[in-house]
Amino acid sequence: MTMTVNDMSILLAAVDIAIKRGAYSILEVGAIGDCAARLNEFLKAANEQAQAAQAEQQAGEQPAQPESTDGPDAPAAA
């Protein structure tokens, strides 16, 4: 089994809910908040990288424009 970026997003959401519901003591919230902030920054960077890779892939998949054969430079029909 592998951990995905989506799995990490779910964990971040679970931590956020737990903190809002008071599941951690005041002494624990600081360390958990710091870790959650680092995880959030990691997820942002991963999302930006995924979007850049997708844009690059889409740019590479653009079909080449076929050369026109009926323009002013086309050979005259015999």
Phi and psi restraints in degrees (range 20) as a CNS / XPLOR table:
assign (resid 1 and name C) (resid 2 and name N)
       (resid 2 and name CA) (resid 2 and name C) 1.0 -123.7 20.0 2
assign (resid 2 and name N) (resid 2 and name CA)
       (resid 2 and name C) (resid 3 and name N) 1.0 155.8 20.0 2
assign (resid 2 and name C) (resid 3 and name N)
       (resid 3 and name CA) (resid 3 and name C) 1.0 -95.6 20.0 2
assign (resid 3 and name N) (resid 3 and name CA)
       (resid 3 and name C) (resid 4 and name N) 1.0 130.5 20.0 2
assign (resid 3 and name C) (resid 4 and name N)
       (resid 4 and name CA) (resid 4 and name C) 1.0 -107.0 20.0 2
assign (resid 4 and name N) (resid 4 and name CA)
       (resid 4 and name C) (resid 5 and name N) 1.0 169.2 20.0 2
assign (resid 4 and name C) (resid 5 and name N)
       (resid 5 and name CA) (resid 5 and name C) 1.0 -62.2 20.0 2
assign (resid 5 and name N) (resid 5 and name CA)
       (resid 5 and name C) (resid 6 and name N) 1.0 -36.8 20.0 2
assign (resid 5 and name C) (resid 6 and name N)
       (resid 6 and name CA) (resid 6 and name C) 1.0 -63.4 20.0 2
assign (resid 6 and name N) (resid 6 and name CA)
       (resid 6 and name C) (resid 7 and name N) 1.0 -40.4 20.0 2
assign (resid 6 and name C) (resid 7 and name N)
       (resid 7 and name CA) (resid 7 and name C) 1.0 -59.0 20.0 2
assign (resid 7 and name N) (resid 7 and name CA)
       (resid 7 and name C) (resid 8 and name N) 1.0 -42.4 20.0 2
assign (resid 7 and name C) (resid 8 and name N)
       (resid 8 and name CA) (resid 8 and name C) 1.0 -66.6 20.0 2
assign (resid 8 and name N) (resid 8 and name CA)
       (resid 8 and name C) (resid 9 and name N) 1.0 -34.8 20.0 2
assign (resid 8 and name C) (resid 9 and name N)
       (resid 9 and name CA) (resid 9 and name C) 1.0 -64.3 20.0 2
assign (resid 9 and name N) (resid 9 and name CA)
       (resid 9 and name C) (resid 10 and name N) 1.0 -39.6 20.0 2
assign (resid 9 and name C) (resid 10 and name N)
       (resid 10 and name CA) (resid 10 and name C) 1.0 -64.9 20.0 2
assign (resid 10 and name N) (resid 10 and name CA)
       (resid 10 and name C) (resid 11 and name N) 1.0 -42.7 20.0 2
assign (resid 10 and name C) (resid 11 and name N)
       (resid 11 and name CA) (resid 11 and name C) 1.0 -62.1 20.0 2
assign (resid 11 and name N) (resid 11 and name CA)
       (resid 11 and name C) (resid 12 and name N) 1.0 -41.9 20.0 2
assign (resid 11 and name C) (resid 12 and name N)
       (resid 12 and name CA) (resid 12 and name C) 1.0 -61.7 20.0 2
assign (resid 12 and name N) (resid 12 and name CA)
       (resid 12 and name C) (resid 13 and name N) 1.0 -42.4 20.0 2
assign (resid 12 and name C) (resid 13 and name N)
       (resid 13 and name CA) (resid 13 and name C) 1.0 -64.1 20.0 2
assign (resid 13 and name N) (resid 13 and name CA)
       (resid 13 and name C) (resid 14 and name N) 1.0 -39.3 20.0 2
assign (resid 13 and name C) (resid 14 and name N)
       (resid 14 and name CA) (resid 14 and name C) 1.0 -64.8 20.0 2
assign (resid 14 and name N) (resid 14 and name CA)
       (resid 14 and name C) (resid 15 and name N) 1.0 -41.2 20.0 2
assign (resid 14 and name C) (resid 15 and name N)
       (resid 15 and name CA) (resid 15 and name C) 1.0 -64.4 20.0 2
assign (resid 15 and name N) (resid 15 and name CA)
       (resid 15 and name C) (resid 16 and name N) 1.0 -42.1 20.0 2
assign (resid 15 and name C) (resid 16 and name N)
       (resid 16 and name CA) (resid 16 and name C) 1.0 -59.7 20.0 2
assign (resid 16 and name N) (resid 16 and name CA)
       (resid 16 and name C) (resid 17 and name N) 1.0 -45.2 20.0 2
assign (resid 16 and name C) (resid 17 and name N)
       (resid 17 and name CA) (resid 17 and name C) 1.0 -64.2 20.0 2
assign (resid 17 and name N) (resid 17 and name CA)
       (resid 17 and name C) (resid 18 and name N) 1.0 -43.5 20.0 2
assign (resid 17 and name C) (resid 18 and name N)
       (resid 18 and name CA) (resid 18 and name C) 1.0 -61.6 20.0 2
assign (resid 18 and name N) (resid 18 and name CA)
       (resid 18 and name C) (resid 19 and name N) 1.0 -41.4 20.0 2
assign (resid 18 and name C) (resid 19 and name N)
       (resid 19 and name CA) (resid 19 and name C) 1.0 -65.4 20.0 2
assign (resid 19 and name N) (resid 19 and name CA)
       (resid 19 and name C) (resid 20 and name N) 1.0 -43.2 20.0 2
assign (resid 19 and name C) (resid 20 and name N)
       (resid 20 and name CA) (resid 20 and name C) 1.0 -63.3 20.0 2
assign (resid 20 and name N) (resid 20 and name CA)
       (resid 20 and name C) (resid 21 and name N) 1.0 -30.1 20.0 2
assign (resid 20 and name C) (resid 21 and name N)
       (resid 21 and name CA) (resid 21 and name C) 1.0 -90.3 20.0 2
assign (resid 21 and name N) (resid 21 and name CA)
       (resid 21 and name C) (resid 22 and name N) 1.0 1.6 20.0 2
assign (resid 21 and name C) (resid 22 and name N)
       (resid 22 and name CA) (resid 22 and name C) 1.0 77.9 20.0 2
assign (resid 22 and name N) (resid 22 and name CA)
       (resid 22 and name C) (resid 23 and name N) 1.0 29.9 20.0 2
assign (resid 22 and name C) (resid 23 and name N)
       (resid 23 and name CA) (resid 23 and name C) 1.0 -74.6 20.0 2
assign (resid 23 and name N) (resid 23 and name CA)
       (resid 23 and name C) (resid 24 and name N) 1.0 -15.4 20.0 2
assign (resid 23 and name C) (resid 24 and name N)
       (resid 24 and name CA) (resid 24 and name C) 1.0 -117.5 20.0 2
assign (resid 24 and name N) (resid 24 and name CA)
       (resid 24 and name C) (resid 25 and name N) 1.0 149.7 20.0 2
assign (resid 24 and name C) (resid 25 and name N)
       (resid 25 and name CA) (resid 25 and name C) 1.0 -75.4 20.0 2
assign (resid 25 and name N) (resid 25 and name CA)
       (resid 25 and name C) (resid 26 and name N) 1.0 165.3 20.0 2
assign (resid 25 and name C) (resid 26 and name N)
       (resid 26 and name CA) (resid 26 and name C) 1.0 -60.3 20.0 2
assign (resid 26 and name N) (resid 26 and name CA)
       (resid 26 and name C) (resid 27 and name N) 1.0 -30.5 20.0 2
assign (resid 26 and name C) (resid 27 and name N)
       (resid 27 and name CA) (resid 27 and name C) 1.0 -75.0 20.0 2
assign (resid 27 and name N) (resid 27 and name CA)
       (resid 27 and name C) (resid 28 and name N) 1.0 -25.2 20.0 2
assign (resid 27 and name C) (resid 28 and name N)
       (resid 28 and name CA) (resid 28 and name C) 1.0 -86.8 20.0 2
assign (resid 28 and name N) (resid 28 and name CA)
       (resid 28 and name C) (resid 29 and name N) 1.0 -27.1 20.0 2
assign (resid 28 and name C) (resid 29 and name N)
       (resid 29 and name CA) (resid 29 and name C) 1.0 -60.6 20.0 2
assign (resid 29 and name N) (resid 29 and name CA)
       (resid 29 and name C) (resid 30 and name N) 1.0 -37.9 20.0 2
assign (resid 29 and name C) (resid 30 and name N)
       (resid 30 and name CA) (resid 30 and name C) 1.0 -61.2 20.0 2
assign (resid 30 and name N) (resid 30 and name CA)
       (resid 30 and name C) (resid 31 and name N) 1.0 -50.7 20.0 2
assign (resid 30 and name C) (resid 31 and name N)
       (resid 31 and name CA) (resid 31 and name C) 1.0 -66.1 20.0 2
assign (resid 31 and name N) (resid 31 and name CA)
       (resid 31 and name C) (resid 32 and name N) 1.0 -40.6 20.0 2
assign (resid 31 and name C) (resid 32 and name N)
       (resid 32 and name CA) (resid 32 and name C) 1.0 -67.5 20.0 2
assign (resid 32 and name N) (resid 32 and name CA)
       (resid 32 and name C) (resid 33 and name N) 1.0 -39.8 20.0 2
assign (resid 32 and name C) (resid 33 and name N)
       (resid 33 and name CA) (resid 33 and name C) 1.0 -63.5 20.0 2
assign (resid 33 and name N) (resid 33 and name CA)
       (resid 33 and name C) (resid 34 and name N) 1.0 -40.6 20.0 2
assign (resid 33 and name C) (resid 34 and name N)
       (resid 34 and name CA) (resid 34 and name C) 1.0 -62.4 20.0 2
assign (resid 34 and name N) (resid 34 and name CA)
       (resid 34 and name C) (resid 35 and name N) 1.0 -45.6 20.0 2
assign (resid 34 and name C) (resid 35 and name N)
       (resid 35 and name CA) (resid 35 and name C) 1.0 -63.9 20.0 2
assign (resid 35 and name N) (resid 35 and name CA)
       (resid 35 and name C) (resid 36 and name N) 1.0 -41.6 20.0 2
assign (resid 35 and name C) (resid 36 and name N)
       (resid 36 and name CA) (resid 36 and name C) 1.0 -64.0 20.0 2
assign (resid 36 and name N) (resid 36 and name CA)
       (resid 36 and name C) (resid 37 and name N) 1.0 -37.9 20.0 2
assign (resid 36 and name C) (resid 37 and name N)
       (resid 37 and name CA) (resid 37 and name C) 1.0 -65.0 20.0 2
assign (resid 37 and name N) (resid 37 and name CA)
       (resid 37 and name C) (resid 38 and name N) 1.0 -42.0 20.0 2
assign (resid 37 and name C) (resid 38 and name N)
       (resid 38 and name CA) (resid 38 and name C) 1.0 -64.9 20.0 2
assign (resid 38 and name N) (resid 38 and name CA)
       (resid 38 and name C) (resid 39 and name N) 1.0 -40.5 20.0 2
assign (resid 38 and name C) (resid 39 and name N)
       (resid 39 and name CA) (resid 39 and name C) 1.0 -63.5 20.0 2
assign (resid 39 and name N) (resid 39 and name CA)
       (resid 39 and name C) (resid 40 and name N) 1.0 -40.4 20.0 2
assign (resid 39 and name C) (resid 40 and name N)
       (resid 40 and name CA) (resid 40 and name C) 1.0 -62.8 20.0 2
assign (resid 40 and name N) (resid 40 and name CA)
       (resid 40 and name C) (resid 41 and name N) 1.0 -42.5 20.0 2
assign (resid 40 and name C) (resid 41 and name N)
       (resid 41 and name CA) (resid 41 and name C) 1.0 -64.5 20.0 2
assign (resid 41 and name N) (resid 41 and name CA)
       (resid 41 and name C) (resid 42 and name N) 1.0 -39.7 20.0 2
assign (resid 41 and name C) (resid 42 and name N)
       (resid 42 and name CA) (resid 42 and name C) 1.0 -61.5 20.0 2
assign (resid 42 and name N) (resid 42 and name CA)
       (resid 42 and name C) (resid 43 and name N) 1.0 -45.0 20.0 2
assign (resid 42 and name C) (resid 43 and name N)
       (resid 43 and name CA) (resid 43 and name C) 1.0 -64.8 20.0 2
assign (resid 43 and name N) (resid 43 and name CA)
       (resid 43 and name C) (resid 44 and name N) 1.0 -37.8 20.0 2
assign (resid 43 and name C) (resid 44 and name N)
       (resid 44 and name CA) (resid 44 and name C) 1.0 -62.2 20.0 2
assign (resid 44 and name N) (resid 44 and name CA)
       (resid 44 and name C) (resid 45 and name N) 1.0 -45.9 20.0 2
assign (resid 44 and name C) (resid 45 and name N)
       (resid 45 and name CA) (resid 45 and name C) 1.0 -64.3 20.0 2
assign (resid 45 and name N) (resid 45 and name CA)
       (resid 45 and name C) (resid 46 and name N) 1.0 -41.0 20.0 2
assign (resid 45 and name C) (resid 46 and name N)
       (resid 46 and name CA) (resid 46 and name C) 1.0 -63.9 20.0 2
assign (resid 46 and name N) (resid 46 and name CA)
       (resid 46 and name C) (resid 47 and name N) 1.0 -40.1 20.0 2
assign (resid 46 and name C) (resid 47 and name N)
       (resid 47 and name CA) (resid 47 and name C) 1.0 -66.1 20.0 2
assign (resid 47 and name N) (resid 47 and name CA)
       (resid 47 and name C) (resid 48 and name N) 1.0 -41.2 20.0 2
assign (resid 47 and name C) (resid 48 and name N)
       (resid 48 and name CA) (resid 48 and name C) 1.0 -64.3 20.0 2
assign (resid 48 and name N) (resid 48 and name CA)
       (resid 48 and name C) (resid 49 and name N) 1.0 -40.9 20.0 2
assign (resid 48 and name C) (resid 49 and name N)
       (resid 49 and name CA) (resid 49 and name C) 1.0 -64.6 20.0 2
assign (resid 49 and name N) (resid 49 and name CA)
       (resid 49 and name C) (resid 50 and name N) 1.0 -40.5 20.0 2
assign (resid 49 and name C) (resid 50 and name N)
       (resid 50 and name CA) (resid 50 and name C) 1.0 -65.2 20.0 2
assign (resid 50 and name N) (resid 50 and name CA)
       (resid 50 and name C) (resid 51 and name N) 1.0 -40.8 20.0 2
assign (resid 50 and name C) (resid 51 and name N)
       (resid 51 and name CA) (resid 51 and name C) 1.0 -66.2 20.0 2
assign (resid 51 and name N) (resid 51 and name CA)
       (resid 51 and name C) (resid 52 and name N) 1.0 -40.3 20.0 2
assign (resid 51 and name C) (resid 52 and name N)
       (resid 52 and name CA) (resid 52 and name C) 1.0 -65.6 20.0 2
assign (resid 52 and name N) (resid 52 and name CA)
       (resid 52 and name C) (resid 53 and name N) 1.0 -41.5 20.0 2
assign (resid 52 and name C) (resid 53 and name N)
       (resid 53 and name CA) (resid 53 and name C) 1.0 -65.5 20.0 2
assign (resid 53 and name N) (resid 53 and name CA)
       (resid 53 and name C) (resid 54 and name N) 1.0 -38.7 20.0 2
assign (resid 53 and name C) (resid 54 and name N)
       (resid 54 and name CA) (resid 54 and name C) 1.0 -66.6 20.0 2
assign (resid 54 and name N) (resid 54 and name CA)
       (resid 54 and name C) (resid 55 and name N) 1.0 -41.8 20.0 2
assign (resid 54 and name C) (resid 55 and name N)
       (resid 55 and name CA) (resid 55 and name C) 1.0 -64.4 20.0 2
assign (resid 55 and name N) (resid 55 and name CA)
       (resid 55 and name C) (resid 56 and name N) 1.0 -40.6 20.0 2
assign (resid 55 and name C) (resid 56 and name N)
       (resid 56 and name CA) (resid 56 and name C) 1.0 -64.5 20.0 2
assign (resid 56 and name N) (resid 56 and name CA)
       (resid 56 and name C) (resid 57 and name N) 1.0 -41.4 20.0 2
assign (resid 56 and name C) (resid 57 and name N)
       (resid 57 and name CA) (resid 57 and name C) 1.0 -65.8 20.0 2
assign (resid 57 and name N) (resid 57 and name CA)
       (resid 57 and name C) (resid 58 and name N) 1.0 -42.9 20.0 2
assign (resid 57 and name C) (resid 58 and name N)
       (resid 58 and name CA) (resid 58 and name C) 1.0 -65.0 20.0 2
assign (resid 58 and name N) (resid 58 and name CA)
       (resid 58 and name C) (resid 59 and name N) 1.0 -37.0 20.0 2
assign (resid 58 and name C) (resid 59 and name N)
       (resid 59 and name CA) (resid 59 and name C) 1.0 -65.9 20.0 2
assign (resid 59 and name N) (resid 59 and name CA)
       (resid 59 and name C) (resid 60 and name N) 1.0 -35.2 20.0 2
assign (resid 59 and name C) (resid 60 and name N)
       (resid 60 and name CA) (resid 60 and name C) 1.0 -74.4 20.0 2
assign (resid 60 and name N) (resid 60 and name CA)
       (resid 60 and name C) (resid 61 and name N) 1.0 -19.3 20.0 2
assign (resid 60 and name C) (resid 61 and name N)
       (resid 61 and name CA) (resid 61 and name C) 1.0 -92.8 20.0 2
assign (resid 61 and name N) (resid 61 and name CA)
       (resid 61 and name C) (resid 62 and name N) 1.0 -0.8 20.0 2
assign (resid 61 and name C) (resid 62 and name N)
       (resid 62 and name CA) (resid 62 and name C) 1.0 -62.5 20.0 2
assign (resid 62 and name N) (resid 62 and name CA)
       (resid 62 and name C) (resid 63 and name N) 1.0 127.5 20.0 2
assign (resid 62 and name C) (resid 63 and name N)
       (resid 63 and name CA) (resid 63 and name C) 1.0 -67.9 20.0 2
assign (resid 63 and name N) (resid 63 and name CA)
       (resid 63 and name C) (resid 64 and name N) 1.0 143.6 20.0 2
assign (resid 63 and name C) (resid 64 and name N)
       (resid 64 and name CA) (resid 64 and name C) 1.0 -69.4 20.0 2
assign (resid 64 and name N) (resid 64 and name CA)
       (resid 64 and name C) (resid 65 and name N) 1.0 141.8 20.0 2
assign (resid 64 and name C) (resid 65 and name N)
       (resid 65 and name CA) (resid 65 and name C) 1.0 -74.7 20.0 2
assign (resid 65 and name N) (resid 65 and name CA)
       (resid 65 and name C) (resid 66 and name N) 1.0 125.2 20.0 2
assign (resid 65 and name C) (resid 66 and name N)
       (resid 66 and name CA) (resid 66 and name C) 1.0 -68.3 20.0 2
assign (resid 66 and name N) (resid 66 and name CA)
       (resid 66 and name C) (resid 67 and name N) 1.0 147.1 20.0 2
assign (resid 66 and name C) (resid 67 and name N)
       (resid 67 and name CA) (resid 67 and name C) 1.0 -73.6 20.0 2
assign (resid 67 and name N) (resid 67 and name CA)
       (resid 67 and name C) (resid 68 and name N) 1.0 135.8 20.0 2
assign (resid 67 and name C) (resid 68 and name N)
       (resid 68 and name CA) (resid 68 and name C) 1.0 -76.1 20.0 2
assign (resid 68 and name N) (resid 68 and name CA)
       (resid 68 and name C) (resid 69 and name N) 1.0 140.7 20.0 2
assign (resid 68 and name C) (resid 69 and name N)
       (resid 69 and name CA) (resid 69 and name C) 1.0 -108.8 20.0 2
assign (resid 69 and name N) (resid 69 and name CA)
       (resid 69 and name C) (resid 70 and name N) 1.0 2.5 20.0 2
assign (resid 69 and name C) (resid 70 and name N)
       (resid 70 and name CA) (resid 70 and name C) 1.0 -123.5 20.0 2
assign (resid 70 and name N) (resid 70 and name CA)
       (resid 70 and name C) (resid 71 and name N) 1.0 37.0 20.0 2
assign (resid 70 and name C) (resid 71 and name N)
       (resid 71 and name CA) (resid 71 and name C) 1.0 -95.2 20.0 2
assign (resid 71 and name N) (resid 71 and name CA)
       (resid 71 and name C) (resid 72 and name N) 1.0 -176.5 20.0 2
assign (resid 71 and name C) (resid 72 and name N)
       (resid 72 and name CA) (resid 72 and name C) 1.0 -66.6 20.0 2
assign (resid 72 and name N) (resid 72 and name CA)
       (resid 72 and name C) (resid 73 and name N) 1.0 -19.8 20.0 2
assign (resid 72 and name C) (resid 73 and name N)
       (resid 73 and name CA) (resid 73 and name C) 1.0 -94.5 20.0 2
assign (resid 73 and name N) (resid 73 and name CA)
       (resid 73 and name C) (resid 74 and name N) 1.0 1.9 20.0 2
assign (resid 73 and name C) (resid 74 and name N)
       (resid 74 and name CA) (resid 74 and name C) 1.0 -72.6 20.0 2
assign (resid 74 and name N) (resid 74 and name CA)
       (resid 74 and name C) (resid 75 and name N) 1.0 147.4 20.0 2
assign (resid 74 and name C) (resid 75 and name N)
       (resid 75 and name CA) (resid 75 and name C) 1.0 -63.3 20.0 2
assign (resid 75 and name N) (resid 75 and name CA)
       (resid 75 and name C) (resid 76 and name N) 1.0 144.1 20.0 2
assign (resid 75 and name C) (resid 76 and name N)
       (resid 76 and name CA) (resid 76 and name C) 1.0 -69.6 20.0 2
assign (resid 76 and name N) (resid 76 and name CA)
       (resid 76 and name C) (resid 77 and name N) 1.0 142.0 20.0 2
assign (resid 76 and name C) (resid 77 and name N)
       (resid 77 and name CA) (resid 77 and name C) 1.0 -74.2 20.0 2
assign (resid 77 and name N) (resid 77 and name CA)
       (resid 77 and name C) (resid 78 and name N) 1.0 142.0 20.0 2
